[in-house]
Amino acid sequence: MSVHLIVVEHRRDWPAHFPPAMVVTVQDYLATPEYQKLRDVRVLNLCRGYRYLSLGYYCSLLAEARRHRVIPAMRAITDLSAKAIYSLGAEDLDAQVHRSLSRRIAREAGRSEFEMDIYFGRCADEALQDLAEEIFELFPCPLLRVQFEHDSKWRISAIRPLALGAIPAEQQGLFVASFEAYVSRRWRSPRVRESARYDIAILHNPAEKLPPTSARGLQRFIRAGKKLDLSVDLIERKDYGRLAEYDALFIRETTAIDHHTYRFAKRAQAEGMAVLDDPDSIVKCTNKVYLHELLSANRVPVPRTRVLQKGQLEGLALDAVTYPAVVKIPDGSFSRGVHKAENREQLEQYARELLRESDLILLQEFVYTEFDWRIGVLNRQPIYACQYFMSKHHWQIVKHGADGQVTEGNARTVAVEDAPPQVVKTALAAANLIGDGFYGVDIKQSGERVVVIEVNDNPNVDPGVEDAVLGDRLYELILEDLARRLDERRAR
């Protein structure tokens, strides 16, 4: 069973009116052999400070050396050690900081400074809660004091770890509630087995309209984990600070570069975790311009495509385009940012709209097919073959209505060996250029012609569709691959 330790410098640092917990002093944690030998330990380092070579610093340092999961991790301590370091990460929050603080302090004219305490991602002001969570994601430290200042706009001026004894009396109730909410989500959740081989986190977004895996599919992964002696937990964006508690990360949320999914992947990779999708695959797959260049350079067949920059549209020769033509933004997903132009007028209209969002867009020939093939590839091997049919009365698989409604076409899955060999061969050639992760290669087949439309870094896995042939075995294959990666790392 997992052991959970709260490490403090003096036992009185954890007052009697705080929740009951296993509290140890940092001196005991560092020096007592029994703690050194423990495995599957989660440590909350609540020492009074984390300066270089202090007891708090050594607590996290040696916790990581012992392979105990600890917050704050050394990465967070390093990030918070100097303004020159943490200001780089804080820059990502500039827009949200100014927006949130401008609303919060709008009626306090002339105010140029503000301070906020954050306890496990929670703050006292609900109006600033989203901002508090974002700061905790970037700097996962149990207690933080954040200072803001205003010159031309609001920005973060300082972020520092906060000691337990510095919590204002009126906020101790908030600290206790935040602590209990933080630990209960993970510590009190039922374990698959007391001796599960690995802990695997699946990142998902319950509010996403078109997730790569539905709620039913996620439960299939959890069930498969039990069979394989793997503990599978569902996590969300707010759990970024707890990512290091796990051995592996499987992303089941639509990915993007300027997005928390990419930050999760980067953090997981930095922590030495096995991760699908890895950050390199996200970068390569989410940009269609990159994919076009990569596939073309390696002679993988693609539709005739031209990359357009701003200013090139006017000089495009009329005879250079065959209609209908497809106009795409490089980082669209689930058929978003993709338009079919029936004539020059529509082409110019769509192109100008997309060029407002991106300096490069793609102009591609329209290849009509009744359905698109998608070949699922895991670790350079095909594992499923699906036919995704076009949405009714539409030219795409997914139709996005003006009212926000989404309509999808039907799907049919066949055994990989029953799919056309050229389709499978082409899919493998495309996926192998990206890496050894989990990919979905979309292919159009028209007669003898086979062309790759795109490579997805987090392809769909859903009951009744992708698993129609393999059933539960599909979920097991993916989890087994994550476990294989962990076994190999352990062996190294």
ABEGO torsion letter per residue (X at the ends): XBBBBBBBABAAABBAABBBBBBBBAAAAAABAAAAABBGBBBBBABABABBGBAAAAAAAAAAAAGBBBOBBAAAAAAAABAAAAAAAAAAAAAAAAAAAAAAAAABBGBABBBBBBBGGBBABAAAAAAAAAAAAABBBABBBBBBBBBABBBBABBBBBBAAABBAAAAAAAAAAAAAAAAAAAABBBABAABABBBBBBBBAABABBABBAAAAAAAAAAAAAAGBBBBBBBAAAAAAAAABABBBBABBBBABBAAAAAAAAAAAAGBBBOBBAAAAAAAABAAAAAAAAAAAGBBBBBBBBBBBGAAAABBAAABBOBBBBBBAABBGGBGBBBBABAAAAAAAAAAAAAABABBBBBBBBBBABBBBBBBBGGBBABBBBBBBBBGBABABBBBAAGBBBBBBBBBBBAAABBAAAAAAAAAAAAAAEABBBBBBBBBBEABBBBABBBABBBBBBGBAAAAAEAAAAAAAAAAAAAAAAAAAAX
